[in-house]
Amino acid sequence: MDPGTIAGIGIALFCIFGSMIMEGGQPGALIAPPAMLLVFGGTFGVAMASGLMKDATGAGGMIAKALKAKPEPPDETIAQMVEFAERARREGLLALEEVTKTVENPFLKKGIELAVDGTDPEELREILENDIAAYRSEQKVSAKFFENLGGFAPTLGIIGTVIGLIHVLGNLSDPGKLGPLIASAFLATLWGILSANVFWLPIANRLKRVAEIEVHHRELLIEGILSIQAGANPRIVQQRLLSHLSEKDRARINAEAA
């Protein structure tokens, strides 16, 4: 699991509450169930209304994916593809049929099975690229849901503040209550802005980043599978896959190999 998102959110919350304590405030004063109910519940409801029911019901799984996702290192992928290329060149492409039983990545497993079955290379590429397009579309929907949460939360916070100020205006005859009521009214805006910028938008961006890395990984697998199917030399397969990586990653992998 990459700790970036959890660590980042933790640092943001620490700084927010830490600055409040340094100024003499009490973090417990921010816990306002009515404001939090309006902001979190209202925002979720509006975001649900903006899409399909399945988009909202899968929100928990999307959060877990954003927090737990760990991209597969490209050097491990390249090493695995070179190993497959060596075996296919030594024993024949059909020898990889046994390999598919131990492959955990469903995308890689499907590609190898299609290659072993003698699928035309162009058709094989088209099938796998369609899988990538479907995956990209699915992840775009997931990220969009959290972008919607981040967009609606501040507005719901303002609505909560307006409701609180209406309550304040109804108690002008009792000046002693005005201070706490005004403070309570602005808590809704605080939670709306905080939840949008500390929770929802970072998670949306995290989902986009994870999807981007996974798409690149699958494109790498496609090139490897097609090279193996064509009977390319394992060294050529390695160099072809390395050419898809950044200069920094290539230098690191070459240094480790040396």
C-alpha positions as CSV (number, residue, x, y, z in Angstrom):
1,M,0.0,0.0,0.0
2,D,1.3,3.4,-0.9
3,P,1.0,5.7,2.2
4,G,0.9,8.9,0.3
5,T,-2.8,9.7,0.5
6,I,-3.2,8.6,4.2
7,A,0.0,10.5,5.2
8,G,-1.1,13.6,3.3
9,I,-4.5,13.7,4.8
10,G,-3.0,13.1,8.2
11,I,-0.5,16.0,7.8
12,A,-3.3,18.3,6.6
13,L,-5.5,17.5,9.6
14,F,-2.6,17.8,12.0
15,C,-1.7,21.3,10.7
16,I,-5.4,22.4,10.8
17,F,-6.0,21.3,14.3
18,G,-2.5,22.1,15.5
19,S,-2.8,25.8,14.3
20,M,-6.2,26.0,16.1
21,I,-4.6,24.7,19.3
22,M,-1.7,27.2,19.0
23,E,-4.2,30.0,18.7
24,G,-5.9,28.9,21.9
25,G,-8.9,27.1,20.4
26,Q,-10.4,23.8,21.3
27,P,-10.6,21.2,18.5
28,G,-13.6,19.7,20.2
29,A,-15.5,22.9,19.3
30,L,-15.4,21.9,15.6
31,I,-17.5,18.7,16.4
32,A,-20.9,19.9,15.5
33,P,-23.3,17.0,14.6
34,P,-26.0,19.2,12.9
35,A,-23.4,20.9,10.6
36,M,-21.6,17.7,9.9
37,L,-24.9,15.9,9.1
38,L,-25.9,18.6,6.7
39,V,-22.5,18.8,5.0
40,F,-21.6,15.1,4.7
41,G,-25.1,13.7,4.3
42,G,-26.3,16.5,2.0
43,T,-23.2,16.4,-0.1
44,F,-23.5,12.6,-0.6
45,G,-27.1,12.9,-1.5
46,V,-26.5,15.6,-4.1
47,A,-23.6,13.7,-5.6
48,M,-25.8,10.6,-5.8
49,A,-28.4,12.6,-7.6
50,S,-25.8,13.6,-10.1
51,G,-25.1,10.1,-11.3
52,L,-26.3,6.5,-11.0
53,M,-27.1,4.6,-7.9
54,K,-24.2,2.2,-8.5
55,D,-21.8,5.1,-8.5
56,A,-22.8,6.0,-5.0
57,T,-23.1,2.5,-3.6
58,G,-19.5,1.8,-4.7
59,A,-18.1,4.8,-2.9
60,G,-16.7,2.8,0.0
61,G,-14.8,0.4,-2.3
62,M,-13.4,3.4,-4.2
63,I,-12.1,5.0,-1.1
64,A,-10.5,1.7,0.0
65,K,-8.9,1.4,-3.5
66,A,-7.6,4.9,-3.4
67,L,-6.0,4.3,0.0
68,K,-4.7,0.7,-0.5
69,A,-3.7,0.7,-4.2
70,K,-0.1,-0.2,-4.8
71,P,1.1,0.1,-8.4
72,E,3.1,-2.8,-9.7
73,P,6.8,-1.8,-10.2
74,P,7.7,-1.7,-13.9
75,D,11.0,-3.5,-13.3
76,E,9.1,-6.6,-12.0
77,T,6.7,-6.5,-15.0
78,I,9.6,-6.3,-17.4
79,A,11.5,-9.1,-15.7
80,Q,8.4,-11.3,-15.8
81,M,7.8,-10.6,-19.5
82,V,11.5,-11.4,-20.3
83,E,11.2,-14.6,-18.4
84,F,8.1,-15.6,-20.5
85,A,9.9,-14.6,-23.7
86,E,12.8,-16.8,-22.8
87,R,10.6,-19.8,-22.1
88,A,8.5,-19.3,-25.3
89,R,11.7,-19.0,-27.4
90,R,13.1,-22.1,-25.7
91,E,10.1,-24.4,-25.5
92,G,7.6,-22.8,-27.9
93,L,4.6,-20.4,-27.4
94,L,2.4,-23.3,-26.3
95,A,4.6,-23.8,-23.2
96,L,3.1,-20.6,-21.8
97,E,-0.2,-22.3,-21.4
98,E,1.1,-23.8,-18.2
99,V,2.3,-20.4,-17.1
100,T,-1.2,-18.9,-17.1
101,K,-2.2,-21.1,-14.2
102,T,0.2,-19.2,-11.9
103,V,-0.4,-15.7,-13.3
104,E,-2.5,-13.6,-10.9
105,N,-2.9,-10.5,-13.1
106,P,-6.2,-11.1,-15.0
107,F,-5.2,-8.8,-17.8
108,L,-1.9,-10.5,-18.4
109,K,-3.5,-13.9,-18.0
110,K,-6.1,-13.1,-20.7
111,G,-3.5,-11.8,-23.1
112,I,-1.2,-14.8,-22.8
113,E,-4.2,-17.2,-23.3
114,L,-5.2,-15.3,-26.4
115,A,-1.7,-15.4,-27.7
116,V,-1.3,-19.1,-27.0
117,D,-4.7,-19.8,-28.8
118,G,-3.2,-18.3,-31.9
119,T,-5.2,-15.0,-32.0
120,D,-4.2,-12.7,-34.8
121,P,-1.8,-10.0,-33.4
122,E,-4.0,-7.1,-34.6
123,E,-7.1,-8.7,-33.2
124,L,-5.3,-9.4,-29.9
125,R,-4.1,-5.8,-29.6
126,E,-7.7,-4.6,-30.3
127,I,-9.2,-6.8,-27.7
128,L,-6.7,-5.8,-25.0
129,E,-6.9,-2.1,-25.9
130,N,-10.7,-2.3,-25.6
131,D,-10.2,-3.7,-22.1
132,I,-8.0,-0.7,-21.3
133,A,-10.6,1.7,-22.7
134,A,-13.3,0.0,-20.5
135,Y,-11.1,0.2,-17.4
136,R,-10.3,3.9,-18.1
137,S,-14.0,4.7,-18.4
138,E,-14.8,2.9,-15.2
139,Q,-12.1,4.7,-13.3
140,K,-13.1,8.1,-14.7
141,V,-16.6,7.5,-13.3
142,S,-15.2,6.7,-9.9
143,A,-13.0,9.8,-9.8
144,K,-15.9,12.0,-11.1
145,F,-18.0,11.0,-8.1
146,F,-15.5,12.3,-5.6
147,E,-14.9,15.4,-7.7
148,N,-18.7,16.0,-7.4
149,L,-18.4,15.6,-3.6
150,G,-15.6,18.1,-3.6
151,G,-17.6,20.5,-5.7
152,F,-20.9,20.3,-3.8
153,A,-19.5,20.2,-0.2
154,P,-18.6,24.0,0.1
155,T,-22.0,24.9,-1.3
156,L,-23.8,22.7,1.2
157,G,-21.6,24.3,3.9
158,I,-22.8,27.7,2.8
159,I,-26.4,26.5,2.9
160,G,-25.8,25.3,6.5
161,T,-24.4,28.7,7.4
162,V,-27.4,30.5,6.0
163,I,-29.7,28.2,8.0
164,G,-27.7,28.9,11.1
165,L,-27.8,32.7,10.5
166,I,-31.6,32.5,10.1
167,H,-31.6,30.9,13.5
168,V,-29.4,33.7,14.8
169,L,-31.7,36.4,13.5
170,G,-34.6,34.7,15.3
171,N,-32.8,35.2,18.6
172,L,-31.7,38.8,18.4
173,S,-33.7,39.5,21.5
174,D,-31.3,37.4,23.5
175,P,-27.8,38.9,22.9
176,G,-26.2,36.2,25.2
177,K,-27.0,33.5,22.6
178,L,-25.7,35.3,19.6
179,G,-22.0,34.5,19.9
180,P,-22.4,30.7,20.2
181,L,-25.1,30.6,17.5
182,I,-23.0,32.6,15.0
183,A,-20.0,30.3,15.7
184,S,-22.2,27.3,15.2
185,A,-23.5,28.7,11.9
186,F,-20.1,29.1,10.4
187,L,-19.0,25.5,11.3
188,A,-21.0,24.3,8.4
189,T,-19.0,26.4,5.9
190,L,-15.8,25.2,7.7
191,W,-16.7,21.5,7.3
192,G,-17.8,22.0,3.7
193,I,-14.5,23.6,2.6
194,L,-12.4,21.2,4.8
195,S,-14.1,18.0,3.6
196,A,-13.8,19.1,-0.1
197,N,-10.1,20.0,0.0
198,V,-8.8,17.5,2.6
199,F,-10.9,14.4,1.7
200,W,-12.9,14.4,-1.5
201,L,-10.6,16.2,-4.0
202,P,-7.4,14.4,-2.9
203,I,-9.2,11.0,-3.2
204,A,-10.4,11.9,-6.7
205,N,-6.9,12.9,-7.8
206,R,-5.5,9.8,-6.2
207,L,-8.0,7.6,-8.2
208,K,-6.9,9.4,-11.4
209,R,-3.3,8.8,-10.7
210,V,-3.7,5.2,-9.8
211,A,-5.8,4.7,-13.0
212,E,-3.1,6.4,-15.1
213,I,-0.4,4.2,-13.7
214,E,-2.5,1.0,-14.3
215,V,-3.3,2.0,-17.9
216,H,0.5,2.5,-18.6
217,H,1.2,-0.9,-16.9
218,R,-1.4,-2.6,-19.2
219,E,0.0,-0.9,-22.3
220,L,3.4,-2.3,-21.2
221,L,1.9,-5.8,-21.0
222,I,0.3,-5.5,-24.4
223,E,3.7,-4.7,-26.0
224,G,5.3,-7.6,-24.1
225,I,2.6,-10.1,-25.1
226,L,2.7,-9.1,-28.7
227,S,6.5,-9.3,-28.8
228,I,6.5,-12.8,-27.2
229,Q,3.8,-13.9,-29.7
230,A,6.0,-12.7,-32.6
231,G,8.9,-14.7,-31.2
232,A,11.2,-11.7,-30.5
233,N,14.5,-12.2,-28.8
234,P,14.2,-11.8,-24.9
235,R,16.7,-9.0,-25.0
236,I,14.7,-7.2,-27.7
237,V,11.6,-7.6,-25.6
238,Q,13.4,-6.1,-22.6
239,Q,14.6,-3.1,-24.6
240,R,11.3,-2.5,-26.2
241,L,9.5,-2.5,-22.8
242,L,12.2,-0.2,-21.3
243,S,11.6,2.3,-24.0
244,H,8.1,2.9,-22.6
245,L,9.5,4.0,-19.2
246,S,10.8,7.3,-18.1
247,E,14.5,8.1,-18.3
248,K,14.7,7.9,-14.5
249,D,13.1,4.5,-14.3
250,R,15.3,3.2,-17.2
251,A,18.5,4.4,-15.4
252,R,17.4,2.8,-12.2
253,I,16.6,-0.6,-13.7
254,N,19.8,-0.6,-15.7
255,A,21.8,0.3,-12.6
256,E,20.2,-2.5,-10.7
257,A,20.9,-5.0,-13.5
258,A,24.5,-3.9,-13.7
